[in-house]
Amino acid sequence: MPSERIILGIDPGTNIMGYGIIACQGRRYRVLALGVLKLGRIEAQGGKLKKIFDRTLGLIDEYHPDELAIEAQFFGKNVQSMLKLGRAQGVAIAAALHRSVEYYEYSPRKIKQSITGKGSASKEQVAAMLGHLLKMPLEGESLDATDGLAAAVCHAMQGFEHSEQKHGNWESYLKAHPGRIKG
């Protein structure tokens, strides 16, 4: 039997960050935590980013995940929203790297495809299928929390070799993103 892995999944956001943590052994998944970080009352962007960083570190310190699976940015029409979302994703990734936790990015479509078999599935369909896969009721849970959980389950289903993008340290990130940081 393969050893147990713990995966932290995050659905980044600057108003609500959803997260789910699973322990997996082969194709057996057990939910360790599920929740959201609400940031709507914090006005300053810097304050929101600090909260995301601190909460992500707290989850890492409490559950000791082996990997972070995070939903990647998607392209939208509102550039300001994309920038804010990218910052939220970046500070969650920075927290993982700060604790030497490898991270993996998955597109929203890839996550939905992995969970439901349909890349255009709704958040409600993803939550319902997760409840079925994990054999636990998820009705009433925040859709942001189930999206974070979906990222973790998606990663567990992919295995190490099939993730879209993996970075274990700053050097590998910089190699994959040349020109992102000017020095």
C-alpha positions, -999 to 999 in steps of 0.1 A, spaced: 0 0 0 14 34 -9 23 58 19 -2 85 29 1 120 13 -14 151 26 -25 177 0 -36 212 7 -59 226 -21 -66 263 -24 -90 283 -45 -74 317 -42 -93 350 -40 -91 384 -24 -125 384 -9 -128 347 -1 -101 320 -2 -114 285 -2 -93 256 11 -95 218 15 -70 194 30 -71 157 22 -50 127 33 -48 102 4 -35 67 2 -37 54 -33 -73 62 -45 -86 66 -9 -92 101 2 -101 114 36 -110 151 43 -89 166 71 -102 202 68 -125 223 47 -131 260 50 -129 296 38 -109 327 47 -132 357 45 -114 389 35 -143 412 25 -141 434 56 -104 442 50 -101 472 28 -64 474 21 -51 450 -5 -19 446 15 -39 435 46 -58 409 25 -25 395 11 -10 393 46 -40 374 59 -38 350 30 -1 344 36 -6 340 74 -36 316 70 -18 295 44 12 292 67 -11 283 96 -27 255 76 7 242 65 20 243 101 -11 226 115 -15 198 88 20 195 74 9 189 37 33 172 13 20 194 -16 -1 224 -24 -25 222 -53 -38 256 -63 -62 268 -89 -43 288 -116 -55 321 -129 -79 322 -158 -81 349 -183 -110 373 -179 -121 406 -193 -114 426 -161 -77 431 -158 -78 445 -123 -96 414 -110 -70 392 -127 -42 411 -111 -58 409 -76 -64 372 -81 -28 367 -92 -15 384 -61 -37 362 -39 -24 331 -57 12 344 -54 11 349 -17 -4 314 -11 24 300 -32 50 321 -14 38 307 19 41 271 6 76 278 -7 85 295 26 78 261 43 94 241 15 61 226 3 60 219 -34 31 234 -53 12 224 -84 -11 246 -105 -42 234 -122 -66 254 -145 -102 256 -134 -111 235 -164 -86 208 -155 -100 206 -120 -136 204 -131 -127 178 -158 -109 157 -131 -138 158 -107 -168 156 -129 -155 145 -163 -167 178 -178 -145 209 -179 -175 232 -181 -192 218 -150 -207 243 -125 -194 248 -90 -226 230 -77 -219 200 -99 -183 199 -87 -194 200 -51 -220 173 -57 -195 150 -73 -170 156 -46 -196 145 -20 -201 113 -40 -164 106 -44 -156 113 -8 -187 97 6 -196 127 27 -223 153 26 -211 186 13 -245 203 10 -243 237 28 -206 240 25 -192 271 8 -186 266 -29 -153 283 -24 -143 257 1 -154 228 -22 -134 244 -50 -103 243 -28 -111 207 -19 -115 200 -56 -80 213 -63 -66 189 -37 -86 159 -51 -77 168 -87 -40 167 -77 -44 134 -59 -60 119 -90 -32 131 -113 -3 117 -94 31 134 -94 39 130 -131 7 144 -146 4 178 -129 2 208 -152 30 227 -135 52 219 -105 76 241 -86 96 230 -56 116 262 -51 121 297 -63 147 286 -88 123 262 -106 96 289 -106 120 315 -121 131 290 -148 94 283 -157 86 321 -157 116 339 -173 113 376 -171 87 377 -143 111 391 -118 135 418 -127 165 422 -105 
